[in-house]
Amino acid sequence: MSFKEKTLEDFFQLLLPEIDNQIKEEIERISENYSQLKYMLRYHMGWEENEGARPQGKRIRPLLLLLSVIGSGEEWKCGLSAAAAVELVHNFSLIHDDIEDKSEYRRGRKTLWVKWGIPQAINAGDLMFSLAQNAIANDKKSLENSKTIELLKLLQKTCIKLTQGQHLDLLFESEELITVDQYLNMISGKTAALLSCSTEMGAIIAGANEEKRRHLKEFGFSLGMAFQVVDDILGVWGEEDVIGKSVDGDIAQKKKTLPILYALQSSRDMQKLWRQNVLDQNAINELRNQMEKIGAKKHTEKIAKSFSDTAMKSINLAITDNSMRDALLSLTNQLLSRVN
Amino acid sequence: MSFKEKTLEDFFQLLLPEIDNQIKEEIERISENYSQLKYMLRYHMGWEENEGARPQGKRIRPLLLLLSVIGSGEEWKCGLSAAAAVELVHNFSLIHDDIEDKSEYRRGRKTLWVKWGIPQAINAGDLMFSLAQNAIANDKKSLENSKTIELLKLLQKTCIKLTQGQHLDLLFESEELITVDQYLNMISGKTAALLSCSTEMGAIIAGANEEKRRHLKEFGFSLGMAFQVVDDILGVWGEEDVIGKSVDGDIAQKKKTLPILYALQSSRDMQKLWRQNVLDQNAINELRNQMEKIGAKKHTEKIAKSFSDTAMKSINLAITDNSMRDALLSLTNQLLSRVN
């Protein structure tokens, strides 16, 4: 099958249903005798019609994986189990993060721990983690054993990074000040590691050479970093850039995101304002203005731009096929379009 | 190296330090930058000297795995990573179970969630789970790729069973009556699956034929079932059999263990007594007497005996070497010695 002339939209239409079918198949491995457990996972994935089924998340990780497979010259079907695996890992971590962060809603639906209690939700997350590993170990497609082991090694290394990143994130909550470097280190584990794993898996599955594999890995990593930093910008200045984004989000919740940390690091006045127990609307506006004045927005945008540039450069280095390169560049632009 | 004439005690002395060294090595994969996270896992394993280091658990699963490897004619060193993996899975599940059951102490030490809070404890459990998988996928010993994949598949299947068993256990808490069959199904996942996985892994690593593999798997499974059922008996009649066991444990806490379920299933009087909100000492004694009278103790002992017999028979069928067979029979006896 040729992918010449295919646009990103064509790939969405082709791949998204296949990805969901594969994830459904993995979840079907749960025995029929455990109907509630199966229901919990399906509910979390957004497939239970009577429970506000959609939206279901953007499936960015499996999409990146499959596009990396195709872009490296292999059939996308060879990557389907691994694609399901990265999405399952992502969702396992969401289930546990929601408990850890006490988040009551996700994608407009009540979170698992709110509906079924913390014990059952922890356990359902553990099961989703098992199913992720299982998807790769049990893949009956066409991968050689050596590739399967390579994929599992990478997945494990990634999950270790994920939990290390989450550990830091939780730790930082109780620390008054953390440095920008500490923060970047944290998001490299919590966000970028799994995106980097997804694109690198694409290279492994396609049997790409070391150089292409390195570029694809770098692409996923930089995209992940850029994505999180853009999110941080929107968390403070969102209403100016995107319609419908919550107004004072990160400042009001005193989240230590990149622009906020940069501002705190650069200004004692900011630190003083920040230390107030409750931030009222005046304080929030004052903080936002101060942050802009001392260049926190510009500085953060510069960092986002730098990661985004590296991501684009890596695509160009990794992918030779024009049509596939365009698709990956479009996807990257779409994900990061919220910033210049 | 010959194992002729070696006793179980010799194997303990040889293997226990090697098992702990291997687990320590797996935990050392956590980067030095995450010292608190590493400390949490080492603390849970009982290796932090200033925190009441011992006791550390009996390492039954890795011991069974390595003895199964030797008994199937292979070098025990080939099984070391897998041995670490099953112990890490066991301990990951303990960390999460302690949160789910609100247990404040384990092995005389405060549990992770009590010391570091639920969010960090969930995450530390997730990391331990990742390290378990990683131990096998990254094994640099001498296993062929096909065996490594076989081991990982089995580990995943087992973890799915573990979480299914735990799901039922949590579910049963809020159900007034569950049947003996439902209970046996629950412990087959929660307890027997990982023991069965351990002995079957031994067979896989040694490249044993299908028949031996089946017998070893059956041995681990039956031992696991027997072990749990014996525990249930001790939870009600412990003081008569074992010195130092808590007096009224399971009845006072209204745990739905096997003898209690059997009694409830067989007698309406029992159900009536059981439904009292708080069980005082009189009610506990009355319940225990009633249970004995209607044959709950005898019946449960019969079930334990039947599993224990199957375990012994399976050892005899799986292991031809006399000295190894004796070691495994001794270990089984030691674990189940608390019942006739």
Interface residues (C-beta under 8 A of the other chain):
Chain A: R29 I30 S31 N33 Y34 Q36 L37 H96 I99 E100 D101 I118 P119 Q120 I122 N123 A124 G125 D126 L127 F129 S130 L131 Q133 N134 A137 N138 N145 S146 T148 I149 L152 K153 L155 Q156 K157 C159 I160 T163 Q164 Q166 H167 L168 L170 L171 N185
Chain B: R29 I30 S31 N33 Y34 Q36 L37 S93 H96 I99 E100 D101 I118 P119 Q120 I122 N123 A124 G125 D126 L127 F129 S130 L131 Q133 N134 A137 N138 N145 S146 T148 I149 L152 K153 L155 Q156 K157 C159 I160 T163 Q164 Q166 H167 L168 L170 L171 N185
